[in-house]
Amino acid sequence: MKKNNPPSAQSSHQGLRKRLYVLSVLLLLYGGALVSRLFYLQILQHDNLTAQAEKQYLSSMKIYYGRGEILDRNLSPLATNIEVESVYVNPLEIENKRRTAQLLASALDMDLKKILQKVSSRRHFVWIKRKCSPKEIDKLKELDLPGVSFMEEHRRFYPKRELAAHAIGFVGLDNQGLAGVERYQHSTLKGTTSLIFTEKDARGRQIRFTEGFDLRKPKSLDVMLALDEVIQFTTEHYLKEQVQKHKAKAGMAIVMNPHTGEIYSMVSVPLYNPNNYSVYSANSWTNSIISSSFEPGSIFKPILAAAAIDAGKALPNDVFFCENGAYKIGKVSIGEASGHKFGWLTLNDIIAKSSNIGAIKVGQELGASAFYSYMKKFGFGEKLEVDLPGESRGKLRDVSQWSNISLASLSFGHEIGVTPLQMIAAISAIANGGNLMKPHITKAILQDGKVVKQFKPEIINRVISENASRMMIDILKNTVKEGTGMRAGIAGFDVAGKTGTAQKMDPSTHTYSKTAYLSSFIGFVPADSPKLAILVMIDEPQNGHYGGEVAAPVFQQIAKEALRYLNIPSSEERVFILDRA
């Protein structure tokens, strides 16, 4: 039998070296993997892991500081900031929670149950009330309650109260723009954002409040409006006075530069105070100038006349038979306001006397397709892209959807919904030589009082020729001198304009009401070199409803004051200056 020889010393040594080699390689690979993992975690993933860790033990809250101001065209502040204090608690430092809650509720005029829930929280930081009044803060500081602390914040403040509220808008509790310019220009105005951090324990409970934010950070840009606070105040004063006098449902007025599209004033009555916006209904915040549409009635007739003249379908002295006050289209009978029975009238007289039947005859001469095309060119049925939120495009059906009565209805301002903004832009195109200007309320963006961006006049398109514009100005001057708009006249100035008295649709019967009207006047002054285009609308006035008696006097008052304020000389003053020269 063959015996196995024991391994030699040399072979044993080789085996040991082989095992050590394998072990060394394994250790090297393991070490390399460990180093690679550490490099990946500590270097490549450092920021990501740090953020995840902080997310687990830190929570944050945004606070806005230094929101930019809103100024009128003469740099008068319309929206600014004031420093206020807010109240928060650390519930973990409050021993007698019920007593503390009772004292807080009394000082801040808040619900006891809600405050008790807050002070009973297991968090380290809980808001009690943001942006308190000085009186409330003084009361609490006198009490010197354990666990109750104060934080400085900025609160938006509107020093002119109701003035231009619908245009300016307001901000929410965290200074987020919610309406008007505040909303539209929020990215410009928003100011500096600071973060307040609170640390959390392993169970996610807040345990420590980390301070360190600074109220004295640089504020954002300021917005300078085209609005003029004097013209705005004048517009609000006379419109509100007339709404109250006639016990009307509402009133709207806008004043615009017809050559530039700059909006000098924009008013919706009833007014509201943006400092306390939450006490008003949401409907009170609606800027009806841009967001609401109405059947305009007879103030739409100049649009028809301008289109007919520009298209070569009519001239101011062309005559049209007005059917002696009764005209039938299909099964629909159309008459004149106040039972007038007009025979032959020139286009000039159709506008001056506001003949519905005359307007229909002009519309028939122009034709449906052409009229529709001109209405679109004038900006109806489209947004004008004004620099405010909530603009409506109005209502204008495509010509393919018109009925056999639509052309007639549209000729005197029915079957169409227009916003006051669209209407003032359209009349401005007639006034300025034929260009539809883009309306705008922002004039410039400022930084430290210096202009960093300016908004220049922008032509949307040419609507009518200069010759057609000139003829229309003469027609509208005649309407104020001898027609329905005489109460809009101003001594020493040629005024061009048109009255409107639109029956409103009764929603319960779906027929035109015999008691609810929208009374209006639209025009511009001085007629031959217009500086102001003004629209006044009074919704459902009582004790009189014709535009000439209800709205035209408001136009006159606003225009008269604005002309004086802007130092625009009357014809008598111009003659006096020439005589002296």
C-alpha positions as CSV (number, residue, x, y, z in Angstrom):
1,M,0.0,0.0,0.0
2,K,1.3,3.4,-1.0
3,K,1.7,6.0,1.8
4,N,0.8,9.7,1.4
5,N,3.8,12.0,1.9
6,P,3.2,15.0,4.2
7,P,3.2,18.4,2.4
8,S,6.6,19.9,2.2
9,A,7.4,23.2,4.0
10,Q,7.7,24.9,0.6
11,S,4.2,23.9,-0.6
12,S,2.7,25.0,2.8
13,H,4.4,28.4,2.5
14,Q,3.1,28.8,-1.1
15,G,-0.4,28.1,0.1
16,L,-0.2,30.6,2.9
17,R,1.1,33.3,0.6
18,K,-1.8,32.6,-1.8
19,R,-4.4,32.9,0.9
20,L,-2.8,36.1,2.2
21,Y,-2.7,37.5,-1.4
22,V,-6.4,36.7,-1.8
23,L,-7.2,38.2,1.6
24,S,-5.2,41.3,0.7
25,V,-7.1,41.7,-2.6
26,L,-10.4,41.3,-0.8
27,L,-9.4,43.9,1.8
28,L,-8.2,46.2,-0.8
29,L,-11.5,45.9,-2.8
30,Y,-13.5,46.4,0.4
31,G,-11.5,49.4,1.4
32,G,-11.8,50.8,-2.1
33,A,-15.6,50.3,-2.0
34,L,-15.8,51.9,1.4
35,V,-13.7,54.9,0.3
36,S,-15.8,55.2,-2.8
37,R,-19.0,55.1,-0.8
38,L,-17.7,57.7,1.6
39,F,-16.6,59.9,-1.3
40,Y,-20.1,59.5,-2.9
41,L,-21.9,60.3,0.4
42,Q,-19.7,63.1,1.8
43,I,-18.6,64.8,-1.4
44,L,-21.0,64.1,-4.3
45,Q,-24.2,63.8,-2.2
46,H,-23.3,66.2,0.5
47,D,-25.7,69.0,-0.5
48,N,-28.5,66.6,-1.2
49,L,-28.2,64.7,2.1
50,T,-27.7,67.9,4.1
51,A,-31.0,69.2,2.5
52,Q,-32.8,66.0,3.4
53,A,-31.5,66.1,6.9
54,E,-32.5,69.7,7.4
55,K,-35.9,68.9,5.9
56,Q,-36.3,66.3,8.7
57,Y,-35.5,68.6,11.5
58,L,-36.2,72.1,10.1
59,S,-39.5,73.6,8.8
60,S,-39.6,77.1,7.2
61,M,-42.1,79.9,6.5
62,K,-41.8,82.7,3.9
63,I,-42.2,86.3,5.0
64,Y,-42.1,89.2,2.5
65,Y,-40.4,92.5,3.3
66,G,-39.9,95.8,1.6
67,R,-42.7,95.5,-1.0
68,G,-42.3,98.2,-3.6
69,E,-44.6,101.2,-3.6
70,I,-47.3,102.1,-6.0
71,L,-47.2,105.8,-7.0
72,D,-49.4,108.0,-9.2
73,R,-47.9,109.8,-12.2
74,N,-46.7,112.6,-10.0
75,L,-45.1,110.2,-7.5
76,S,-47.8,110.6,-4.9
77,P,-48.0,107.3,-2.9
78,L,-51.1,105.2,-3.4
79,A,-49.8,102.0,-1.8
80,T,-46.9,101.8,0.7
81,N,-45.7,99.8,3.7
82,I,-45.8,100.3,7.5
83,E,-44.0,98.4,10.2
84,V,-46.4,96.4,12.4
85,E,-46.0,93.6,14.9
86,S,-47.4,90.1,14.9
87,V,-48.0,87.9,17.9
88,Y,-46.8,84.3,18.3
89,V,-46.5,81.9,21.2
90,N,-44.2,79.1,22.4
91,P,-46.8,76.7,24.0
92,L,-44.1,74.8,25.8
93,E,-43.3,77.9,27.8
94,I,-46.9,78.5,28.8
95,E,-47.9,77.0,32.1
96,N,-51.4,78.4,32.7
97,K,-52.8,77.9,29.2
98,R,-56.4,78.8,29.9
99,R,-55.6,82.1,31.6
100,T,-53.2,83.0,28.8
101,A,-55.8,82.2,26.1
102,Q,-58.4,84.3,27.9
103,L,-56.1,87.3,28.1
104,L,-55.0,86.9,24.5
105,A,-58.6,86.6,23.3
106,S,-59.6,89.7,25.2
107,A,-56.7,91.8,24.0
108,L,-57.0,90.7,20.4
109,D,-60.8,90.4,20.2
110,M,-60.5,86.8,19.0
111,D,-62.3,83.5,19.7
112,L,-61.2,82.0,23.0
113,K,-61.7,78.4,21.8
114,K,-59.4,78.9,18.8
115,I,-56.7,80.6,20.9
116,L,-56.9,77.8,23.5
117,Q,-56.2,75.3,20.7
118,K,-53.2,77.2,19.6
119,V,-51.6,77.6,23.1
120,S,-52.2,73.9,23.8
121,S,-50.2,72.9,20.8
122,R,-47.0,70.8,21.3
123,R,-45.1,72.9,18.8
124,H,-42.5,75.5,19.7
125,F,-43.9,78.3,17.4
126,V,-47.6,79.1,16.7
127,W,-49.0,82.3,15.2
128,I,-51.8,83.9,17.2
129,K,-52.5,87.0,15.1
130,R,-50.6,88.6,12.3
131,K,-50.1,92.3,11.7
132,C,-51.9,93.6,14.8
133,S,-52.9,97.2,15.5
134,P,-50.6,99.3,17.8
135,K,-53.4,99.3,20.4
136,E,-53.5,95.5,20.5
137,I,-49.8,95.2,20.8
138,D,-49.7,97.8,23.6
139,K,-52.3,95.8,25.6
140,L,-50.3,92.6,25.3
141,K,-47.0,94.1,26.1
142,E,-48.5,95.5,29.3
143,L,-49.6,92.0,30.3
144,D,-46.1,90.6,29.7
145,L,-47.3,87.0,29.3
146,P,-44.8,84.1,29.5
147,G,-44.4,82.3,26.2
148,V,-46.0,85.2,24.2
149,S,-43.6,87.0,21.8
150,F,-43.7,89.6,19.0
151,M,-42.3,89.8,15.5
152,E,-41.9,92.8,13.3
153,E,-43.5,92.6,9.9
154,H,-44.5,94.9,7.0
155,R,-48.2,95.6,6.4
156,R,-49.5,97.0,3.2
157,F,-51.1,100.4,3.7
158,Y,-53.2,102.5,1.3
159,P,-53.0,106.1,2.5
160,K,-55.7,107.4,0.2
161,R,-58.2,104.8,1.4
162,E,-60.9,104.2,-1.3
163,L,-59.0,106.2,-3.9
164,A,-58.4,104.1,-7.1
165,A,-59.1,100.9,-5.0
166,H,-60.4,98.9,-8.0
167,A,-57.3,99.8,-10.0
168,I,-54.7,99.4,-7.3
169,G,-56.2,96.2,-5.7
170,F,-54.8,94.8,-2.5
171,V,-52.5,92.1,-1.0
172,G,-53.1,89.2,1.3
173,L,-51.7,88.5,4.8
174,D,-48.4,87.4,3.3
175,N,-48.2,90.4,1.0
176,Q,-49.2,88.3,-2.1
177,G,-50.9,90.5,-4.6
178,L,-54.6,89.4,-4.9
179,A,-56.2,92.1,-7.1
180,G,-55.5,95.0,-9.4
181,V,-52.0,96.4,-10.0
182,E,-50.9,94.6,-6.8
183,R,-51.6,91.3,-8.5
184,Y,-50.6,92.2,-12.0
185,Q,-47.3,93.7,-11.0
186,H,-46.6,91.3,-8.1
187,S,-43.4,90.0,-9.5
188,T,-42.1,93.5,-9.7
189,L,-43.4,94.7,-6.3
190,K,-43.0,91.6,-4.2
191,G,-39.8,92.7,-2.4
192,T,-37.5,90.5,-0.4
193,T,-38.5,87.0,0.8
194,S,-37.1,85.9,4.2
195,L,-37.4,82.4,5.7
196,I,-38.1,81.8,9.3
197,F,-36.9,78.4,10.5
198,T,-38.1,76.2,13.4
199,E,-36.2,73.1,14.5
200,K,-38.1,69.7,15.0
201,D,-37.3,66.8,17.3
202,A,-37.3,63.1,16.3
203,R,-41.1,63.0,16.6
204,G,-41.5,66.0,14.2
205,R,-42.4,68.4,17.0
206,Q,-41.1,72.0,16.8
207,I,-38.6,72.5,19.6
208,R,-36.8,75.7,18.8
209,F,-37.4,78.9,16.9
210,T,-34.4,80.1,14.8
211,E,-34.4,83.8,14.4
212,G,-32.0,86.0,12.4
213,F,-34.1,87.6,9.6
214,D,-33.6,91.3,8.9
215,L,-36.4,93.8,8.1
216,R,-33.8,96.3,6.7
217,K,-33.2,94.4,3.5
218,P,-33.3,96.3,0.2
219,K,-36.9,96.7,-1.1
220,S,-38.1,95.9,-4.5
221,L,-39.0,98.1,-7.4
222,D,-41.7,100.8,-7.3
223,V,-44.5,101.0,-9.9
224,M,-45.5,104.5,-11.2
225,L,-49.0,104.6,-12.6
226,A,-50.4,106.7,-15.4
227,L,-53.2,107.5,-12.9
228,D,-53.4,111.1,-11.7
229,E,-54.7,111.2,-8.1
230,V,-56.4,114.6,-8.6
231,I,-58.3,113.4,-11.8
232,Q,-59.0,110.2,-10.0
233,F,-60.5,112.0,-7.0
234,T,-62.5,114.3,-9.2
235,T,-63.9,111.4,-11.2
236,E,-64.8,109.5,-8.0
237,H,-66.4,112.5,-6.4
238,Y,-68.8,113.5,-9.2
239,L,-69.7,109.9,-10.2
240,K,-70.5,108.9,-6.6
241,E,-72.5,112.1,-6.1
242,Q,-74.6,111.3,-9.2
243,V,-75.1,107.6,-8.3
244,Q,-76.4,108.8,-4.9
245,K,-78.6,111.5,-6.4
246,H,-80.3,109.1,-8.7
247,K,-80.3,106.1,-6.3
248,A,-78.5,104.1,-9.0
249,K,-77.3,100.5,-8.6
250,A,-73.8,101.4,-9.7
251,G,-71.6,103.8,-11.7
252,M,-68.5,103.5,-13.8
253,A,-66.2,106.2,-15.3
254,I,-62.8,106.2,-17.0
255,V,-60.6,109.0,-18.2
256,M,-58.0,108.3,-20.8
257,N,-55.5,110.2,-23.0
258,P,-56.8,109.3,-26.5
259,H,-53.4,109.7,-28.1
260,T,-51.3,107.6,-25.7
261,G,-53.8,105.2,-24.1
262,E,-52.7,106.3,-20.6
263,I,-55.5,105.8,-18.1
264,Y,-55.8,108.9,-15.9
265,S,-58.6,107.6,-13.8
266,M,-60.7,104.5,-13.4
267,V,-63.7,104.3,-11.1
268,S,-66.3,101.7,-10.1
269,V,-69.0,102.8,-7.6
270,P,-69.6,101.5,-4.9
271,L,-66.1,102.0,-3.7
272,Y,-64.2,99.9,-1.1
273,N,-61.3,100.5,1.2
274,P,-58.4,98.1,0.4
275,N,-57.0,98.5,3.9
276,N,-60.0,96.5,5.1
277,Y,-60.9,94.6,1.9
278,S,-62.1,91.5,3.7
279,V,-65.1,93.2,5.2
280,Y,-66.5,93.7,1.7
281,S,-68.1,91.1,-0.5
282,A,-66.0,89.7,-3.3
283,N,-68.3,91.4,-5.9
284,S,-67.2,94.8,-4.4
285,W,-63.7,94.2,-5.5
286,T,-64.7,93.7,-9.2
287,N,-63.2,96.3,-11.5
288,S,-66.2,96.8,-13.8
289,I,-64.3,99.0,-16.2
290,I,-62.4,95.9,-17.4
291,S,-64.3,92.9,-16.1
292,S,-67.9,93.6,-16.8
293,S,-69.6,93.9,-20.2
294,F,-72.8,95.7,-21.1
295,E,-75.0,96.4,-24.1
296,P,-73.8,100.0,-24.8
297,G,-76.9,101.3,-26.6
298,S,-76.6,104.5,-28.6
299,I,-73.0,105.4,-27.6
300,F,-72.2,102.6,-30.1
301,K,-73.7,104.5,-33.0
302,P,-70.5,106.5,-33.6
303,I,-68.7,103.2,-34.2
304,L,-71.3,102.4,-36.9
305,A,-71.1,105.9,-38.5
306,A,-67.3,105.9,-38.5
307,A,-67.2,102.5,-40.2
308,A,-69.8,103.6,-42.9
309,I,-67.8,106.8,-43.6
310,D,-64.5,105.0,-43.8
311,A,-65.9,102.3,-46.0
312,G,-67.3,104.9,-48.4
313,K,-70.9,103.9,-47.7
314,A,-72.0,107.2,-46.2
315,L,-71.1,110.9,-45.8
316,P,-72.2,113.3,-43.0
317,N,-74.8,115.0,-45.3
318,D,-76.2,111.8,-46.9
319,V,-79.8,111.4,-46.1
320,F,-81.7,108.3,-44.9
321,F,-85.4,107.8,-44.5
322,C,-86.3,107.0,-40.9
323,E,-89.8,105.6,-41.6
324,N,-91.6,108.2,-39.5
325,G,-90.8,106.4,-36.3
326,A,-91.9,102.8,-37.1
327,Y,-89.8,100.2,-38.9
328,K,-90.5,96.5,-39.3
329,I,-87.9,93.8,-39.9
330,G,-89.5,90.4,-40.3
331,K,-91.8,90.1,-37.3
332,V,-90.0,92.7,-35.2
333,S,-91.2,96.3,-35.0
334,I,-88.6,98.9,-34.1
335,G,-89.4,102.4,-33.0
336,E,-87.6,105.5,-31.7
337,A,-86.9,106.6,-28.1
338,S,-89.6,108.8,-26.7
339,G,-91.9,108.0,-29.6
340,H,-90.0,110.4,-32.0
341,K,-91.2,110.2,-35.7
342,F,-88.3,111.2,-37.9
343,G,-88.6,111.3,-41.6
344,W,-85.5,112.1,-43.7
345,L,-82.4,112.7,-41.7
346,T,-78.7,113.2,-42.6
347,L,-76.1,111.0,-41.1
348,N,-75.1,114.0,-39.0
349,D,-78.7,114.3,-37.6
350,I,-79.1,110.6,-37.1
351,I,-76.2,110.7,-34.6
352,A,-77.3,114.1,-33.1
353,K,-80.9,113.0,-32.6
354,S,-79.9,109.4,-31.8
355,S,-82.3,107.8,-34.3
356,N,-82.5,104.0,-34.0
357,I,-84.1,103.6,-37.4
358,G,-81.6,105.9,-39.0
359,A,-78.8,103.8,-37.5
360,I,-80.4,100.7,-38.9
361,K,-80.5,102.2,-42.4
362,V,-76.8,103.1,-42.2
363,G,-76.0,99.6,-41.0
364,Q,-77.9,98.1,-44.0
365,E,-76.0,100.4,-46.3
366,L,-72.7,99.2,-44.7
367,G,-73.6,95.5,-44.7
368,A,-73.2,92.8,-42.0
369,S,-69.8,91.5,-43.0
370,A,-68.2,94.9,-43.3
371,F,-69.7,96.1,-40.0
372,Y,-68.5,92.9,-38.2
373,S,-65.0,93.5,-39.6
374,Y,-64.9,97.1,-38.4
375,M,-66.1,96.1,-34.9
376,K,-63.3,93.6,-34.7
377,K,-60.8,96.3,-35.8
378,F,-62.2,98.7,-33.1
379,G,-61.3,96.0,-30.5
380,F,-64.7,94.6,-29.7
381,G,-64.9,90.9,-28.9
382,E,-61.2,90.8,-28.0
383,K,-59.0,91.6,-25.0
384,L,-57.1,94.8,-25.3
385,E,-54.4,93.3,-23.1
386,V,-54.5,96.1,-20.5
387,D,-52.0,95.7,-17.7
388,L,-54.5,94.6,-15.1
389,P,-55.9,91.2,-14.2
390,G,-59.4,90.0,-15.0
391,E,-60.0,91.7,-18.4
392,S,-63.1,90.5,-20.2
393,R,-63.2,90.2,-24.0
394,G,-66.9,91.2,-24.1
395,K,-69.4,89.4,-26.3
396,L,-69.5,89.6,-30.1
397,R,-70.9,86.7,-32.1
398,D,-69.3,85.8,-35.4
399,V,-71.3,87.2,-38.3
400,S,-72.1,83.6,-39.4
401,Q,-74.2,83.3,-36.2
402,W,-76.3,86.5,-36.7
403,S,-80.0,86.3,-37.1
404,N,-82.1,88.4,-39.6
405,I,-82.4,91.1,-36.9
406,S,-78.8,91.1,-35.7
407,L,-77.5,93.8,-38.1
408,A,-80.4,96.1,-37.0
409,S,-79.9,95.5,-33.3
410,L,-76.1,96.0,-33.5
411,S,-76.6,99.2,-35.4
412,F,-77.9,100.9,-32.2
413,G,-75.8,99.0,-29.7
414,H,-77.8,95.8,-28.8
415,E,-76.8,92.2,-29.3
416,I,-73.2,93.0,-28.2
417,G,-71.4,93.1,-24.9
418,V,-68.7,95.7,-24.5
419,T,-66.5,96.6,-21.5
420,P,-66.1,100.3,-20.6
421,L,-62.4,99.9,-21.5
422,Q,-63.2,98.7,-25.0
423,M,-65.7,101.6,-25.5
424,I,-63.2,104.3,-24.4
425,A,-60.5,102.8,-26.6
426,A,-62.8,102.8,-29.6
427,I,-64.0,106.4,-29.2
428,S,-60.3,107.4,-28.7
429,A,-59.5,105.9,-32.1
430,I,-62.1,108.3,-33.6
431,A,-60.7,111.2,-31.6
432,N,-57.0,110.7,-32.4
433,G,-57.1,110.3,-36.1
434,G,-58.0,106.7,-36.5
435,N,-55.6,104.6,-34.4
436,L,-56.7,102.1,-31.8
437,M,-54.3,102.6,-28.9
438,K,-53.5,99.9,-26.3
439,P,-54.8,101.2,-22.9
440,H,-52.3,101.0,-20.1
441,I,-52.3,102.0,-16.4
442,T,-48.6,101.6,-15.7
443,K,-46.3,104.4,-16.8
444,A,-42.9,103.3,-15.5
445,I,-41.0,101.1,-13.1
446,L,-38.7,102.9,-10.7
447,Q,-35.7,101.9,-8.6
448,D,-34.5,104.4,-6.0
449,G,-36.5,107.1,-7.8
450,K,-35.0,106.5,-11.2
451,V,-36.8,105.1,-14.2
452,V,-35.6,101.6,-15.1
453,K,-38.4,100.8,-17.5
454,Q,-40.9,103.0,-19.3
455,F,-44.1,102.0,-21.0
456,K,-44.6,103.9,-24.3
457,P,-47.7,104.4,-26.3
458,E,-48.6,101.4,-28.5
459,I,-50.8,101.3,-31.5
460,I,-52.8,98.1,-31.9
461,N,-53.9,98.9,-35.4
462,R,-55.3,101.6,-37.7
463,V,-59.1,101.5,-37.7
464,I,-60.2,104.4,-39.9
465,S,-58.6,107.0,-42.0
466,E,-57.7,110.5,-40.7
467,N,-60.4,111.9,-43.1
468,A,-63.1,109.7,-41.6
469,S,-61.9,110.6,-38.1
470,R,-62.2,114.3,-39.0
471,M,-65.7,113.9,-40.3
472,M,-66.7,112.0,-37.2
473,I,-65.3,114.6,-34.9
474,D,-67.5,117.2,-36.6
475,I,-70.6,115.0,-36.3
476,L,-69.9,114.4,-32.6
477,K,-69.3,118.1,-32.0
478,N,-72.7,118.8,-33.5
479,T,-74.3,116.2,-31.2
480,V,-73.2,118.2,-28.1
481,K,-74.0,121.6,-29.7
482,E,-77.4,120.8,-31.0
483,G,-78.3,117.2,-30.2
484,T,-78.9,115.0,-27.2
485,G,-75.5,115.8,-25.6
486,M,-76.0,119.5,-24.8
487,R,-75.6,119.0,-21.1
488,A,-72.0,117.9,-21.7
489,G,-71.1,121.2,-23.2
490,I,-68.3,123.3,-21.5
491,A,-68.0,127.1,-22.1
492,G,-64.9,127.9,-24.1
493,F,-64.3,124.4,-25.4
494,D,-65.6,122.3,-28.3
495,V,-66.8,119.0,-26.9
496,A,-67.5,115.9,-29.0
497,G,-69.6,113.1,-27.7
498,K,-72.6,110.9,-27.7
499,T,-75.4,110.0,-25.3
500,G,-76.6,106.5,-24.6
501,T,-79.8,105.1,-23.0
502,A,-79.8,101.3,-23.1
503,Q,-82.7,99.2,-21.9
504,K,-81.4,96.3,-19.8
505,M,-82.4,92.7,-20.3
506,D,-84.8,91.4,-17.6
507,P,-83.3,88.0,-16.5
508,S,-86.7,86.8,-15.4
509,T,-88.6,87.4,-18.6
510,H,-85.6,87.5,-21.1
511,T,-87.1,90.7,-22.6
512,Y,-85.9,94.3,-22.4
513,S,-87.0,96.0,-19.2
514,K,-89.1,99.1,-19.3
515,T,-87.7,100.4,-16.0
516,A,-84.0,99.4,-15.9
517,Y,-81.6,101.4,-18.0
518,L,-77.9,101.9,-18.4
519,S,-77.4,105.6,-19.0
520,S,-74.2,106.8,-20.5
521,F,-72.2,109.5,-22.2
522,I,-68.9,109.2,-24.0
523,G,-66.8,111.9,-25.5
524,F,-63.6,113.8,-25.8
525,V,-62.3,117.4,-25.3
526,P,-61.0,119.7,-26.7
527,A,-62.7,118.2,-29.8
528,D,-60.2,119.3,-32.4
529,S,-57.1,118.6,-30.3
530,P,-58.3,116.1,-27.7
531,K,-56.5,115.7,-24.4
532,L,-59.1,113.7,-22.5
533,A,-61.5,110.9,-23.5
534,I,-64.2,110.3,-20.9
535,L,-66.9,107.6,-20.5
536,V,-69.5,107.9,-17.8
537,M,-72.1,105.1,-17.2
538,I,-74.8,105.1,-14.5
539,D,-76.5,101.7,-13.9
540,E,-80.2,101.7,-13.2
541,P,-80.7,105.3,-12.2
542,Q,-84.0,106.4,-10.7
543,N,-85.8,109.8,-11.2
544,G,-84.6,110.1,-14.8
545,H,-82.8,107.6,-17.1
546,Y,-81.7,109.3,-20.3
547,G,-78.0,109.5,-20.8
548,G,-78.2,113.2,-21.7
549,E,-79.7,114.1,-18.3
550,V,-78.0,111.5,-16.0
551,A,-74.5,110.9,-17.4
552,A,-73.7,113.9,-19.6
553,P,-73.6,116.3,-16.6
554,V,-71.0,114.1,-14.9
555,F,-68.9,114.1,-18.0
556,Q,-69.1,117.9,-18.0
557,Q,-68.1,118.2,-14.3
558,I,-65.1,115.8,-14.7
559,A,-63.9,117.3,-17.9
560,K,-64.2,120.9,-16.6
561,E,-62.2,120.2,-13.5
562,A,-59.6,118.1,-15.4
563,L,-59.1,120.8,-18.1
564,R,-58.5,123.4,-15.4
565,Y,-56.2,121.2,-13.5
566,L,-54.1,120.3,-16.6
567,N,-53.9,124.0,-17.5
568,I,-55.5,123.5,-20.9
569,P,-56.7,126.9,-22.1
570,S,-60.2,127.6,-23.3
571,S,-60.9,129.3,-26.7
572,E,-61.4,132.6,-24.8
573,E,-58.1,132.2,-23.0
574,R,-56.3,131.4,-26.3
575,V,-57.8,134.5,-28.0
576,F,-56.7,136.6,-25.0
577,I,-53.1,135.2,-25.3
578,L,-53.0,135.9,-29.0
579,D,-54.3,139.5,-28.5
580,R,-51.6,140.2,-25.9
581,A,-49.0,138.8,-28.3
